Amino acid sequence: MARNNDPTFFFSPFAHSTSLPVQHAVNADNVQPEQGISLVTGASGFVGSALVDYLCRLGRPVRAMVRNPAAVSPLQARGIPVVLADLRDYQSLLNAVQGVDAVYHIAALFRQAGLPAHEFYEVNAEGTRRLLDAALAAGVRRVVHCSTVGVLGHISNPPADETTPYNPGDVYQHSKMEGEKIALQYFRSGKIPGVVIRPAMIYGPGDRRTLKLFRMIARRRFFYVGSGELEVHFVDVRDLVRAFVMAMDHQEISGQVYIIAGERALPLREMVEIIARELGVPPPRWHLPVRPMQWLGSICEAVCTPLRIQPPIFRRRVDFFTKRRSFDISKAKRELGYQPARSLEQEVAEIIAWYRQHGWL
């Protein structure tokens, strides 16, 4: 349920030498109380896997939670203890949190065509409730819940901050909003200490989702929908996982929300030109009109989704060009000590270098 990056292709930006015992997937029968263990849900995904590696590098005991049995072996091969659990199954979650000191809740049902709306709420909202109830029952000390800046939707008055009203634009964002509200209710009522992290658009070395953008630019097939002047705001996965740990370590803080993003938002056109320059190709010049592309995306989804065919174009992909994303990270800087480690240009250069090294570009 984590963001879907094939774990066999995962790049660890935090190569570590910490030696952890390889274990079989744990269950209620073989869990022993352990001090200081951090459970990471969604540990086979891009963000969860990066967080697992970072915790290991810090020398912190970690347990990876995954839903898919196929994800167990790749994690165990890296020396990570693994537990199988599902956010729709309370008992499996109760098993997963036994002996755990802290929980990083990263897992979510991301956008997938053809799924009914209730599936997103069952995982992203009620799944969060089940996990928090299990954590309470097991005596977990603290929780960091991963939400998304998507709960704010289109930013009409940039930059948005933690006080900006909710404005989700689709069922995924709406379900994440409900999950965030549930988490905040538990934290602010004093049931269990914790904070909410809202990441901006996540990228970094090894990311397969933004690979599409980089490939289109590299192959000179990229085009804008609209002017390309609306802002985008990314966060490097390496900065994000550091922010998760900062939020966990500030035990005096509970019930707060923090937006985690890069140092600056910038027009999509400028971002694309930075990528093109690093790739050594001319910047794209083609611009297509917004409204016909939105219609085309809606028609493709309406036709393909009932047939369980992956649409060639989605309305939400068109929305990438038409929604403003710009965020103020001063609260995270002030209260957590968060600071992006690299410039945007350095991030892009390292992503491209990794893609080339592994034959993805």
N, C-alpha and C positions, 0 to 999 in steps of 0.2 A: 504493500500500500504506500510505500515511500515513492518518491519521485522515481520514475522508471528508467534507471540506467542499468544496463546489464552488469552485474557485479564482476563478471569475468573480464570486463574491459576497464575496471575501475583503476584510476590513477590515484595513488596516495601521495598528496603533496607533503605529507608529514612522515616520511620514511623513518621508522623508529627501530630501536634495538631492544625494546622491552620484551622480555621473554614471558609469555603467558602460557599456562598449560592448555593444551588442546583437549577440549571436553566434548562429549556427546551432547546433543541437544538436551537441556536440563528439563526435568519435570518435577512434579510435587513430591515424588518419592525419593529423589536424590539431591534436592536442594538442601544445603546446610546454611545456617545463619552466617553471614559474612559481613565484616565491617567495611564500610566505605565503598561498596560496589555501586557503580552508576549503570543503570539500565538505559539503553538507547533504543527506542522504538524506530522502526523503519530503517534498520541498520544496513540493509542491502542496497539502499538507494544512494544516490550521489552525495547528498548532504549527510545522511546518517553514517555512511561509510567514512566520510572525511572526519566526522566527529569522533567516531570510534578510534580511528588512527591517532587523532590529536590527543585524546584522553590517554591512549597507550603511551604516546610519546611523553606525556607528563608523568607517567608512572602511576596512573590511577587505575585501580581495578575496574573492569568494564564487562558488562554482559550485553550481548547483541540480541535484540528481539526481531524476528522476521516471521512473516506469514507463510511464505512459499518454501516448502521443504528443499527445493532445488538451490535455495540461497544459503543453506547451512554449510555445505562443504567448502565453498570459496572463503567463507569467513573463518571456518575452523582451520583451513590451510594457512591462514595468517595468524593462527594462534589465539583466536578470539572465542571465548565461551559463548554458546548460542542457545537461545530458547525459542521454541516455536509457539506462537500465540497469534490470536486474531482479535482485532478490536470489536468484533461482533460477538465475541464469546467471553463472558465475564470470568468463567472458571479458568480459562487458559491465561487470562491476564493476571488472575490471582496467583497462579503458578509462577508466572514470569517475574513478579515483584517480590517473591519470597526472599528474604535476606538482603534486600536492596536498600541502599541508603538514599539514593537520589535517582530521579527519572528525568530524562530528556525525551520529551514526546515529539518526535519528528514525523512519524508515520501519518499518512493521509491518503485518501482516495483522490488522485489528481484527475484532471479532465480526461474523460474517455467518451468517445461517441457511442450512442446507443444504450447508455445506462439510464435507468429511470431515476428521477430526482431523489426518491426516498433512499436509494443506495448511498448517495453522498451524505445525507443527513445521518444515516445509520452508522456510517464510519466516522465522519469528520466531527459530528456533534455528539451523538449518543455514544460513540466509541470513546470519545474523550471523557464523558461522564463515567463510563464503565472503568476506564483506566484509573481515574482519580478515586473512585470508590474502592478499587482494588488496592491502590496505594495507601489509602486511609486504613483499610483493614490490615495491611501488612506492616504498618508503622513506618512508611517511607518518610524521610525527613523533609524533602524539598522537591519541587517539580519545576522544570522549565518547559513551557508549552510553546511550540512553534506554530505561529499563525502565518499571516501573509499581509503585505500592504494591499493586496487585492480586495480586502474588506472595505477599503476606502474608494474603490472603483476609479473612475475618471476624476482627476484632480482639477477642479475648475479654478481654484485660487491657490496656485502653487507658491511656496512649497507646503505640503501637508505635514502636520505633526501629529502627536499622540492625542491631541484634542479635536482633531478634524472628525466630523460626524461620519458614521458608517454610511457607505453608499455602494454596496456590492452590485456587480453588474451581471452575474450569471449564477447558476446553481452551485457551482464549485465555490465561488467566493461567498455566496450566501451561507452555505453549509459551514465554511471555515469561520465566518462571523459568529454563527451560533455556537460552534465549538469554543471559540475565544471567549464568548460571553459566559459559557458554562465554567471554563477554567477560572475566569476572573471572579465569578460568584464563589467558587470554592476558596480562592486565595483571599478575597476581601472579607469573607465571613469568618475567617480564622480556622476553617476546617483543616487546611494544610497550607504551609507557606509555598509561595511560588511567584513567578513572573511570566509574562507573555512577551515573546519576541516576534516582531513582524519584519521578515526579510523583504528587501526589494527584489528585483529580478536577479536570480542567482546564476552565476556563471563561474568558470574557472577551468584550469587544466583538467581534462578528462570528461568535461560535460558534453553529453550527446545532444541535448536540446538546442543549445546555441550553435552547435556544429553546423546545423542547417544554414544559419545566417552566414557563418564564415565561409562555408562551401559555395553558396550562391555568389558571394562577393568574389571569391577566388576564381570562380569559373565565369565571371562576368555575366551572370544571369540574374543578378539582383535588380529589383525595380521598387520604386516607392509607390505607395498608394497614398495619394495626396501630396502635400508639400514637403513632408519629411522634417518639418520644423518643430513638431511637438516633442517635448522632452521625454527621454528615457533615463532610467536610473538603475544601475546594476550594483550588485555587491559580490565581491570575490568570495567564494566558498571558504577560503582560508580565513578571511576576516570574520565571516559569519560564525564559524565554529569557535573561534576565540571569544566572540561575543556571548555565545551560549555559556561557555565556562565562566566568563566574567559574571554573567547574570546568576549562575548557580553559586558562585563564591561570595557574592554580596548578600550574606544571610540576613543582614539587617533590613533588606528591601523585600517587600511582599505586596502583591496586588497591583503592581505597576506594569505598564506596557512600554516597550522600547522599539522604535523603528531602527533597523540596522541596514545601512546602505553605504555605497561608496561616497567619496568626498564630495562629488558634485553630480548633479543631473546635467544633461546636455541634449541639444536637439539630435534627433535620430540621424539627420544628415551628417552632423559632425562626427557622431559615433561611427557611422559607416565609412566616412572618409579616413578616420584613424585606422580602422581595420584594413581598408584598401591600401593605405600607405604602407602599413607593416607587411602586407602581402605582396607589395610591389606591383599592384595592378591599378589601372585608372579608376577613379571614383565613379560609381554609377550615375547615370544622368536621366534614366527613364522615369517618368511619373505617370501613373494611371489615375483616372478619376475615382473618387471615393465611392459615390453612391452606386454606380454599376457594379463595383467589386463587392460591395455589401450585399446587393441583391443576388449576385452570383453565389456568394458564400451561403446565403440563406437557402437558396434553391437547391444547391448541392447537398446541404445537410438534410433538407426536407425529403429529398429523393433517396439519398443513400442510407440514412440512419435506419429507417424501417427495414431495409434489406440487409442490415448489418454489413454494409460496405463502407470502407474508410473513404470519406469524402475527399476529393482532390483539393478542395479549398474549404476552409471553415470561416464562418462569420467572425469568430474570435481572433483568427489570424489577421483578418482585415482590421479588426479593432486594435491590433498591435500598433498600427500606423495612425490611429485616430484618437487614442486616449492619452492624455497627458499624465506623466508620472514624474513627480519631483517631490523630494522629501527632505525634511529638516532632521538631522541626526544629532542636534546639539544636546538633547536630553540624555542620549546614550553616552555621549562624550563626557558630559558633566557628572552623571551619577554612576556610570559603570566604568569610566576610564577608557571607553572604546575609541579607537582611532584606526582608520584604514592604513594598512602597512605599505601600500604601493600606490603610485599614481595610476590613473586609468590607462595611460599609454604603456606603462610597465605590465599591467595586467593583460592587456591585449597581446603584447609581444610574447609573454610567457605562455598564454593559451595557444597562440599560433605555433610557437616552437614545439609545444607538446604534441599538437595535432600532427605536425610534420614528422616529428620523431617517431610517432606510432603509425604513420601511413594513413592518417585520416584526411589529410589534405593533399 
